């Protein structure tokens, strides 16, 4: 239930929407180097990243406003174990979707560091510096499109009493959508 004394009213249709900042989280999906930076996986694959770059500043504004209002901020990053054991079997849809993009391949990051495509702990899975997490924010590693699949996201939301989510990020039709729909099915 929204506490009207502390709510923010959003002018939405068909009627205004009241959001309690203390019970709301902003979910930032896949705003990481491999998807959004020059030299990342998308850029190397010839996938245009200009549209992703265009949302960085607006997302930063959302994050600043959310933090000022007392909302929880949670980042989701797509990443796999170094041995790709969590990417699925070689014939699994998740593995087949990512393999042509070079998942696991050794690459040189723009800063000269050795990196591996979508592998945990490498440059490609780092959140864009312009959107860097701040103290108190959460970073959840995921290895499927949905941020809920085999992650601690649901537990974080439940422990904090979060019942409203605001989504930002890239690949809206894939990972943002998958996480949003998965959230809808949870009580």
N, C-alpha and C positions, 0 to 999 in steps of 0.2 A: 504494500500500500504506500502511496506517495504521501509524504509529509508536506502538506500545502504550505507550511511556514517556511520551509527551506527549498521549495521547488523552483525550477526554472521553467517558464512557459515558452514553448516553441510554437510560433504561428504556423501551424500545419493544417492540412485539409484532410478530411472534411471538418475537423474541429481542432482547436488548439490542444497541444500535448503537454502535460505537466511532467517534468522529470525531476526526481530527487537526486541531486548530485552524489550524495553519500551512498546511493544504491545503484549508481550508474558506472559503467566502465567503457572507456574508449578502447576498441580493439584495432590495432595497427597491423595489417596483414602484408607480409612479404616485402616491406620497404627495405630491402637489403641489396648489397652490391650486385649479386648475380642477376637480379631482375631490373635494377634501376640505374646502375652506374656504367659509364664508359669503361669498357674492358671486362664487363660482367658477362655472364652466360647469354643473356638475351642479346646484348650488343654483338658478341662474337658470333652468334647464330644468325645475325642479320635481322633480328626482330627490332623494329623501331622502339626506342625508349623515350622519345620526345614527349609522348603523352604521359608517361610515368614521371618524367622530370617536371612536367607542368603541374603536378599535384603535390610536389614536395612542400612548397611554401604554404599552400592552403592547409595541408595536414599539420605543419608546424604551428599554424595559427590555431587550429582546433585543439592541438595538444596543450598549447599555452593557456587557452581559455578553460579547458577541462581541468588542468592542474589548479588554476586559480579558484575554480568552483569546488574543488575537493573531490573530483572524480578519480577513480582508479584508471591507470593507463597500463595496458597489456600489449606487448609486441608479440607477434607470431612470426617465426622465421622458418623457412623450409630448409631442412638440412638432413643429411644422412650420416650414418656412422662411416668411418674411413673404409671399412670392408664392404660397405653397401648392404650389409645384412638386413637392414630395415627398409630397403628399397623394394623388396619383394623378389620373388623368384624370377629368373631370366625371362620367363614367359608371362609374368604377371603384368596386368595393364599399367600399374604405376611405374614399373621398371621400363616397360616398353615405351611409355610416354616420355620419360626423361633421358633414356639412353641416346637418342639422336641429338640431344642437346649437349651431350658430353658429360653427363653426370659422372663424377669420380675422376675425370681427366685431370692430369696435372697441367696447370697453366701458370703463367707469370702475371701477377697482379700489376696494375698500373704503377704502384709504388715500388715495384721490383721484387716484392716478396713472392716466394713460391706459394701457390694456392692450389686448391682442387675444387672443381665445380660442384657446388651444393654439398660440400663435405663439412661437417661440424668442425668448428674451430679454425676455419680458414677465412681469408679476406672476403670471399664470395658470400659467406653467410653473415657477415657483419652488417649491422643496421647502418643505413646511410648516416654520415656524420651530422648532417643538418637536422636529423630527427633523433639524435642520440638519446637513449634512455636516461632518465634522471633518477636520483635516489628515491626509492619507494616504488618505482615502476617495476613491472614484471616482464621477463622475457621468456617465452615458451617456445621450445624447439618442437617442430612438427615434421612428420615424414610422410604425410598424406595431405590431400587438399584441405580437409577439414582440420581446424585447430583443436578439435575435441578428440580425434582418433588417437588413442594411446598416449595422451598427454595429461598434464595436471591442470589444464584450463578449467574444467568443470569444478574441480576441488577449490581452486582459487576463487572462483565466482561464488560458490556456495559458502565458503568460509568468511567471505567479506559481505555476505548478504546482498550481492548484486542481483538485481532483477531487470535491469534495463541495459541495453548495449547500443553503442554508437560505433559503426564500422567505418574504417578508412583503409586505404591501401591500394595495391595494384592487382592486376589480374582479377578484376571484379567478377567476371563471368565464370571464374574457376574457384580459386581459393577463398575469396571473400564470400561468394555465393554459397559455397559448400559449408563454410563455417557458420554463416548466418542461418542457413536452413537447419543445420544440425542443432544450433542454439534454440531454434523455435520448437524443436521436438523435446526439449528438456524442461522439466517442471521447475 
